[in-house]
Amino acid sequence: MLLVSAVCFLFSFGLQAQSIQFRSFKATNEYTDSTYNLSKPISLNYKETHILINFVDPPDSVKARYAYRLTGFDNRWHENGSLTAVNYINLFGGDYEFQVKNLNFPNQIATLKFHLDEAFWQRPWFVPMIVAYGLLVVGMILYFIRMYRLRNQMRLQQIRNEIAADLHDDVGTALSSITFLGEMAKSRFEKKPEEIRPILERIMNESREMMQTMRGMVWVINPQNDKAADFFEKVKAFSEAVLSSKKIAVTFLIQATETLPLGLEFQRNLFLIFKEAVVNAAKHSDATEALIGIKTEKNHVWIQIKDNGNGFDPRLVMEGNGLRNLKNRAAQLGGNLEVQSKPGEGTCLNMVIPIA
């Protein structure tokens, strides 16, 4: 009788220990819920990262105390009390095995396996690919920065070469003229000394003009002088020096108080426009008065250079007086230059140039 009772106890123990049943397995993505058949292999797509598992131990449903773990995620056992549901969120792709046991029968464990597909960003190649892509982007950025700087350096070198050529032409022409006038003065020193004075005055004028041009160009290429107000003050000083040597009274109307930066090429071309216009007025106009108006507004420069001199017909002297060159320089700056002149009525140059 005692033996029969022991056998019945062991048999009853085995039944209770192995009686945990999985009731449902649900997987959720951000849009839908799916319930899977427990009798078939469970395979989830990479979006179904939120799962809910229900289980129960029917013979011991009243006193059961559960513990669970999910191998592949966390190998530690967690007590769940009498609750018969476990919830996981934000799982990564991989193979998992859910294990649950009734702590009243701790040696018997029920298991449920499932597979969760990996998202592409969870694949082993994804991080190296992102790193390689990042390095490629950084490399391209550095390359374009390098090319941008190189192009700027080449452009600056080109501007320097053009400035050097301009100075060479101006200084060479002036020195040739001074040399020629000096030889003329030397040859007439003994025979016609009365003719030396006007020659010496021309030499002095050529020298002063060359000095003003040199000073102006040196000032222009100084990177510290890139403000509109400073630039036009320099233009004013240059114009006064050149026109006063010819006893031409000059009036300035400057409204260029803005601190817009002027690039080196812009300053160079604009200075050369002023230089040629002012020098032409000094040499050819026979004027007694001149007006220079400058205004900066809305990223544009409005310029007017006007004199009361002899005037001319622009259609006849376009090449001789360098007006075509003035228009070309204005066009290089994206601007426009118009010449208004009639014989005996003076000359007026009007320019509008955008400030980049």
C-alpha positions as CSV (number, residue, x, y, z in Angstrom):
1,M,0.0,0.0,0.0
2,L,2.8,2.4,0.8
3,L,4.6,1.6,-2.4
4,V,1.4,2.3,-4.4
5,S,1.0,5.6,-2.7
6,A,4.6,6.6,-3.5
7,V,4.2,5.7,-7.2
8,C,1.0,7.7,-7.4
9,F,2.8,10.7,-5.8
10,L,5.6,10.5,-8.3
11,F,3.2,10.1,-11.2
12,S,1.2,13.1,-10.0
13,F,4.4,15.2,-9.6
14,G,5.5,14.4,-13.2
15,L,2.2,15.4,-14.6
16,Q,2.1,18.7,-12.7
17,A,5.7,19.6,-13.5
18,Q,5.3,19.1,-17.3
19,S,1.9,20.7,-17.6
20,I,2.8,24.4,-18.5
21,Q,1.1,25.2,-21.7
22,F,1.7,28.1,-24.1
23,R,-1.6,29.7,-24.9
24,S,-0.7,32.3,-27.5
25,F,2.2,34.1,-29.2
26,K,1.5,37.6,-30.6
27,A,3.8,39.8,-32.5
28,T,3.2,43.5,-33.1
29,N,4.6,46.1,-35.5
30,E,3.7,49.7,-35.6
31,Y,0.6,49.0,-37.7
32,T,-0.8,45.5,-37.0
33,D,-0.9,42.6,-34.5
34,S,-0.3,39.0,-35.6
35,T,-1.1,35.8,-33.7
36,Y,1.1,32.8,-34.6
37,N,0.3,29.1,-34.6
38,L,2.2,27.5,-31.8
39,S,2.3,24.1,-33.6
40,K,4.4,25.5,-36.4
41,P,7.9,27.2,-36.5
42,I,7.5,30.9,-35.7
43,S,9.4,33.3,-37.9
44,L,8.9,37.0,-37.5
45,N,9.8,39.8,-40.0
46,Y,12.2,42.5,-38.8
47,K,9.4,44.9,-38.1
48,E,7.7,42.7,-35.5
49,T,9.9,43.6,-32.6
50,H,7.2,43.6,-29.9
51,I,6.0,40.2,-28.7
52,L,3.5,39.0,-26.1
53,I,3.6,35.4,-24.8
54,N,0.8,33.9,-22.8
55,F,1.2,30.6,-20.8
56,V,-0.4,28.7,-17.9
57,D,0.1,25.7,-15.7
58,P,-3.5,24.3,-15.5
59,P,-3.0,21.8,-12.6
60,D,-1.3,24.4,-10.5
61,S,-3.0,27.5,-11.8
62,V,-4.0,28.8,-8.3
63,K,-0.6,28.4,-6.5
64,A,1.8,28.7,-9.4
65,R,4.6,31.2,-9.3
66,Y,6.4,31.6,-12.6
67,A,9.9,32.5,-13.7
68,Y,11.0,33.1,-17.3
69,R,13.9,34.1,-19.5
70,L,14.6,34.7,-23.1
71,T,17.9,33.2,-24.3
72,G,19.5,35.2,-27.0
73,F,18.4,38.3,-25.2
74,D,18.9,37.8,-21.5
75,N,20.0,34.6,-19.8
76,R,18.9,35.6,-16.4
77,W,15.7,34.2,-14.8
78,H,13.1,36.8,-13.9
79,E,10.2,36.1,-11.5
80,N,6.8,36.9,-12.8
81,G,4.7,35.9,-9.7
82,S,1.3,34.6,-10.7
83,L,1.2,36.5,-13.9
84,T,0.9,34.4,-17.0
85,A,2.0,36.8,-19.7
86,V,5.4,38.2,-20.7
87,N,6.1,41.2,-22.9
88,Y,9.2,42.1,-24.9
89,I,9.8,45.2,-27.0
90,N,12.4,46.4,-29.5
91,L,14.0,43.0,-30.0
92,F,16.9,42.7,-32.5
93,G,17.0,40.1,-35.2
94,G,18.2,36.6,-34.3
95,D,17.2,33.2,-32.9
96,Y,15.4,33.2,-29.5
97,E,14.2,30.6,-27.0
98,F,11.6,31.6,-24.5
99,Q,11.8,29.5,-21.3
100,V,9.3,29.4,-18.4
101,K,8.9,27.3,-15.3
102,N,6.7,27.0,-12.3
103,L,8.8,27.7,-9.2
104,N,6.8,25.0,-7.4
105,F,8.5,22.6,-9.8
106,P,11.7,24.4,-10.7
107,N,13.4,21.5,-12.5
108,Q,10.8,21.3,-15.3
109,I,11.1,24.0,-18.0
110,A,8.8,24.7,-20.9
111,T,10.4,26.2,-24.1
112,L,9.2,28.1,-27.1
113,K,11.5,28.9,-30.0
114,F,11.1,31.7,-32.6
115,H,13.2,33.5,-35.2
116,L,13.2,37.3,-35.8
117,D,14.6,38.5,-39.2
118,E,17.4,41.0,-39.0
119,A,16.8,44.5,-40.3
120,F,19.3,45.7,-42.9
121,W,20.8,48.1,-40.4
122,Q,21.4,45.1,-38.0
123,R,23.5,43.2,-40.5
124,P,27.2,42.9,-39.9
125,W,28.1,44.8,-43.0
126,F,25.9,47.8,-42.2
127,V,28.2,49.6,-39.7
128,P,31.4,49.1,-41.8
129,M,29.4,50.4,-44.8
130,I,28.2,53.5,-42.9
131,V,31.8,54.1,-41.7
132,A,33.1,53.7,-45.3
133,Y,30.3,56.0,-46.6
134,G,31.1,58.6,-43.9
135,L,34.8,58.5,-44.8
136,L,33.9,58.8,-48.4
137,V,31.7,61.9,-47.7
138,V,34.4,63.4,-45.5
139,G,36.9,62.7,-48.2
140,M,34.7,64.4,-50.9
141,I,34.1,67.4,-48.6
142,L,37.9,67.7,-48.0
143,Y,38.5,67.3,-51.7
144,F,36.0,70.0,-52.7
145,I,37.4,72.3,-50.0
146,R,40.9,71.7,-51.3
147,M,39.8,72.3,-54.9
148,Y,37.9,75.4,-53.9
149,R,41.0,76.8,-52.1
150,L,43.2,75.8,-55.1
151,R,40.9,77.5,-57.5
152,N,40.9,80.6,-55.3
153,Q,44.7,80.5,-55.1
154,M,44.9,80.2,-58.9
155,R,42.4,83.0,-59.3
156,L,44.4,85.2,-56.9
157,Q,47.5,84.4,-58.8
158,Q,45.9,85.3,-62.0
159,I,44.7,88.6,-60.5
160,R,48.2,89.2,-59.2
161,N,49.6,88.5,-62.7
162,E,47.1,90.9,-64.2
163,I,47.9,93.6,-61.7
164,A,51.6,93.0,-62.4
165,A,50.9,93.4,-66.1
166,D,48.9,96.5,-65.6
167,L,51.6,98.0,-63.5
168,H,54.2,97.0,-66.0
169,D,52.3,98.6,-68.8
170,D,51.6,101.8,-66.9
171,V,55.0,102.2,-65.4
172,G,56.7,101.1,-68.6
173,T,54.7,103.6,-70.7
174,A,55.4,106.4,-68.1
175,L,59.1,105.6,-67.9
176,S,59.4,105.5,-71.7
177,S,57.7,108.8,-71.9
178,I,59.9,110.3,-69.2
179,T,63.0,108.9,-70.9
180,F,61.9,110.4,-74.3
181,L,61.1,113.8,-72.7
182,G,64.4,113.7,-70.8
183,E,66.3,113.1,-74.1
184,M,64.4,115.9,-75.7
185,A,65.2,118.3,-72.8
186,K,68.9,117.3,-73.0
187,S,69.1,117.9,-76.7
188,R,67.5,121.4,-76.4
189,F,69.4,122.4,-73.2
190,E,72.0,124.4,-75.1
191,K,70.3,125.4,-78.3
192,K,66.7,126.2,-77.0
193,P,66.7,126.4,-73.2
194,E,63.4,128.3,-73.2
195,E,61.7,125.1,-74.5
196,I,62.9,123.0,-71.6
197,R,60.4,124.3,-69.0
198,P,57.3,122.7,-70.6
199,I,59.2,119.5,-71.1
200,L,60.2,119.4,-67.5
201,E,56.5,120.0,-66.5
202,R,55.4,117.1,-68.6
203,I,58.1,114.9,-66.9
204,M,56.9,116.0,-63.5
205,N,53.2,115.3,-64.5
206,E,54.1,111.9,-65.8
207,S,56.0,111.1,-62.6
208,R,53.2,112.3,-60.3
209,E,50.7,110.2,-62.3
210,M,52.9,107.1,-62.1
211,M,53.4,107.6,-58.4
212,Q,49.6,108.0,-57.8
213,T,48.9,104.9,-59.9
214,M,51.5,102.8,-58.0
215,R,50.2,104.0,-54.6
216,G,46.6,103.3,-55.6
217,M,47.3,99.8,-56.9
218,V,49.5,98.9,-53.9
219,W,46.6,100.1,-51.6
220,V,44.1,98.1,-53.6
221,I,45.9,94.8,-53.2
222,N,46.2,95.2,-49.5
223,P,43.7,92.6,-48.0
224,Q,42.9,94.9,-45.1
225,N,41.4,97.5,-47.5
226,D,38.3,95.6,-48.5
227,K,35.5,97.9,-47.3
228,A,33.5,100.0,-49.8
229,A,33.8,103.2,-47.7
230,D,37.6,102.9,-47.4
231,F,38.0,102.1,-51.1
232,F,36.0,105.1,-52.3
233,E,37.9,107.4,-49.9
234,K,41.1,106.2,-51.6
235,V,39.6,106.8,-55.0
236,K,38.8,110.4,-53.8
237,A,42.4,111.0,-52.8
238,F,43.7,109.6,-56.1
239,S,41.3,111.7,-58.2
240,E,42.1,114.9,-56.2
241,A,45.8,114.4,-56.7
242,V,45.5,113.8,-60.5
243,L,43.0,116.6,-61.2
244,S,44.5,119.2,-59.0
245,S,47.7,118.9,-60.9
246,K,45.8,120.1,-63.9
247,K,44.1,122.8,-61.9
248,I,40.7,121.1,-62.2
249,A,38.4,121.8,-59.2
250,V,36.8,118.5,-58.2
251,T,33.6,118.0,-56.2
252,F,32.8,114.7,-54.5
253,L,29.4,113.4,-53.6
254,I,30.0,110.1,-51.8
255,Q,27.3,108.1,-50.2
256,A,29.3,104.9,-49.7
257,T,29.2,104.4,-46.0
258,E,28.2,100.8,-46.2
259,T,30.7,98.2,-44.9
260,L,30.2,95.9,-47.9
261,P,33.4,93.9,-48.6
262,L,34.9,94.4,-52.0
263,G,36.9,91.5,-53.5
264,L,40.4,92.0,-54.8
265,E,39.4,91.6,-58.5
266,F,36.4,94.0,-58.0
267,Q,38.6,96.6,-56.5
268,R,41.3,96.2,-59.2
269,N,38.9,96.6,-62.1
270,L,36.9,99.4,-60.5
271,F,40.1,101.3,-59.6
272,L,41.4,101.0,-63.1
273,I,38.0,102.4,-64.4
274,F,38.4,105.4,-62.1
275,K,42.1,105.7,-63.0
276,E,41.5,105.8,-66.8
277,A,38.4,108.0,-66.5
278,V,40.1,110.5,-64.2
279,V,43.4,110.5,-66.2
280,N,41.6,111.0,-69.5
281,A,39.7,114.0,-68.0
282,A,43.0,115.4,-66.7
283,K,44.8,115.0,-70.0
284,H,42.2,115.7,-72.7
285,S,39.2,117.6,-71.3
286,D,40.7,121.0,-70.6
287,A,38.1,121.2,-67.9
288,T,38.0,123.6,-65.0
289,E,35.5,121.6,-62.9
290,A,34.7,118.0,-62.3
291,L,32.1,116.1,-60.3
292,I,32.4,112.6,-59.0
293,G,29.4,111.0,-57.5
294,I,29.4,107.6,-55.8
295,K,26.6,105.8,-54.1
296,T,26.2,102.3,-52.8
297,E,22.7,100.9,-52.2
298,K,21.1,97.5,-52.3
299,N,24.4,95.8,-53.3
300,H,25.0,98.1,-56.2
301,V,27.3,101.0,-56.9
302,W,26.2,104.0,-58.9
303,I,29.0,106.1,-60.2
304,Q,29.0,109.4,-62.2
305,I,32.2,111.2,-63.4
306,K,31.3,114.5,-65.0
307,D,33.4,117.4,-66.3
308,N,32.8,120.8,-68.1
309,G,35.5,120.3,-70.6
310,N,35.7,120.2,-74.4
311,G,33.6,117.0,-74.8
312,F,33.8,114.8,-77.9
313,D,31.8,112.5,-80.1
314,P,31.9,109.0,-78.5
315,R,31.3,107.4,-81.9
316,L,34.5,108.9,-83.3
317,V,36.9,108.5,-80.4
318,M,35.8,105.1,-79.0
319,E,39.2,103.5,-79.6
320,G,41.5,106.5,-79.2
321,N,40.3,107.5,-75.7
322,G,40.0,104.0,-74.3
323,L,36.2,104.1,-73.8
324,R,35.9,100.6,-75.1
325,N,38.3,99.4,-72.5
326,L,36.3,101.2,-69.8
327,K,33.1,99.4,-71.0
328,N,34.9,96.1,-71.1
329,R,36.1,96.5,-67.5
330,A,32.6,97.4,-66.4
331,A,31.2,94.4,-68.2
332,Q,33.7,92.1,-66.4
333,L,32.2,93.3,-63.1
334,G,28.7,92.5,-64.4
335,G,27.9,96.2,-64.7
336,N,27.1,98.8,-67.4
337,L,28.8,102.0,-68.4
338,E,27.3,104.7,-70.5
339,V,29.1,107.8,-72.0
340,Q,27.3,111.0,-72.6
341,S,29.3,113.7,-74.4
342,K,29.1,116.3,-77.1
343,P,31.7,118.6,-78.4
344,G,31.9,121.7,-76.3
345,E,29.4,120.4,-73.7
346,G,31.7,118.3,-71.5
347,T,31.6,114.6,-70.7
348,C,29.6,112.4,-68.3
349,L,30.2,108.8,-67.5
350,N,27.5,106.8,-65.7
351,M,28.1,103.4,-64.3
352,V,26.0,100.9,-62.3
353,I,27.9,97.9,-61.0
354,P,26.7,95.1,-58.7
355,I,28.7,94.3,-55.6
356,A,29.1,90.5,-55.4
